[in-house]
Amino acid sequence: MSTSLRLERVTPANVDAALGLRVHPHQERNVAPVVKSLAEAYAFGENAWPRLVFDGDELVGFLMAFLDIPWDEEQDPDDRRSGLWRLNIAAGAQGRGYGRFAVEAVRDELRRRGKRLLHVTWEPGEDGPGAFYERLGFRTTGEVSGGQTVGVLDI
């Protein structure tokens, strides 16, 4: 993995590149496109943390964390969680450690904010990213959210 990896905010200068980021076609059913994530980031305001992943000058990915979002207000209005909302690694950039870098960056940001758990959801099945998250130490909680498997990592 490159030592020139960094996160950047989405800005007017890089938003077009962000919108052009594409995962492998067979993964498109597993993760929303960047445009939807940016619309949600706008709607959720301070509770969304969108960032671009760069390797040098090359845009290789997009991530978005969620911060203190109510999980299921009907079940427990005080259950607020933080974690990884979206992870899109460009089709041609996968398998190089960028996804791991992105998850670790979210972990570090949540830790900096005093959080103790990092939540994530993923589409179940062979084509889903479950094995990736499990390799990073996430464990399933037994919960399902919107048809997706819920995982958690102690941070």
N, C-alpha and C positions, 0 to 999 in steps of 0.2 A: 504494500500500500504506500502511496505517495506521502511525503512529509509536507506537501503543500496544500493539504486539505483544509478547508475553512467553510464556515457558514456565513452567509450574507443575508441581510434583509431584502425583501422584494422592493424594488424601487422603480421609478419611471425608466431608468436606464436599462434595467434588466428584465422588466416584466414581459416583454415580447419573447425573449429567450425562454423564460419560465413557462409561458403558455405553449411554447413549441415542444416542450419536453414530453417524450413518449416512452412508455414501457413496451415490452414485447407484446405483440397483438394478443397472444393467448393469455396474457395477464390482465388485460383491460377489464375483464369482468370482476377482478379481485380488488381493484383500487380505482377510486374516482380520479378523473383528470384534474390537473392543476387548476384549471379554470373554475371548477366547482369548489375546490378547496379555498381558493382566493375569495370567492363569493361568500363562503361560510366564514372565513376569517374576518371579512368585513362585517358580517352580521353578528358575530360573536365578540367582536372588539377585543378587549383586554384578555378575554379567556382563550384566545387563539394565539399561537406563536408560530407563524409560518417562516420558513427559512429555506434558502437555496444552498445546495451543496456544490462547492467548486473544488476542482483539482487544478491548481494554477489558474489559468484563465478559462478553463473548460467547465461548463455547467454539466454536472453529472447526476444531479438529483434534486429532489424537493422533499421537505418534510414539514409536517405541521403537528405541533403539540397542542394539547388542550389542558387548560389550567383551571382547577376548581370548578368543574362543570357538574351540575346535579346529575347523578347517575340514573336514578329512578325515583322521581319525586312522589309518585303514588305509593311506593313501598316504604321509602325512607327519605324524607325531604332534607335530612342532614347529611346524607351520603353524597359527598362531593369528591370527585376524583380528578386526577391529572394523569397524563400519559401521552402516548404517541397516537395521533389521530390518523395521519396519512404518511406514507413513505412511498415515493415514486423514484426509482432509480432508472435512468435512461437505458433503453434496450442495449445499446452498444457498450455500456459502462458496467454492466452487471458482472458479478463474480470477482470483483477487484477489491472488496472490502469497504465499499462506499456505504452500503446498507448498515454494516456494523458501526462505522464511524458515525452515521446519522443517529442510530439508536443510542450510542454512547454520548453523543452531544445532548440529546434530550435528557438522558439520565443525569448528566452533569448539571444541566440547567435546572431540573427539578430538585436535585440535591441542593443546589445553591439557594433555591427558594424554600428550603426546609421540608421538602416532601420526603416520604419514606418508601413510597410505592410508585412504580411506573406501570400503568395499565396500557393494554393494547387489545384490539380486536382484529380478527382475521377471518377471511373466508375459509371454511373447512374444505377438505378434499385434496386430491393429489396435486392439482395445479396451484393450490393456495400456499401462502407463505408460512404455514404452521411450523414446519421443520426448521426453517430459518430462525424463527423466534425461539423455539425450544433450544436450538444450539446456543443461543445467546443467554440462556438461563431462565427464560420465561416459563412459568408453569400455568397450566390451565386451572381455572377457578371452578369449573363446572357450570358457570353461568353462560347464557347465550344472550346476545344483544343484537337485535335486528337480524337474526339468523346467523350471526357471526360468533365464533368462539372467543371467549374472553380469557386473556392471559395477564399475568402480573409478574413483576420482577421486584424483589426487594432491593432498594437502593441505599 
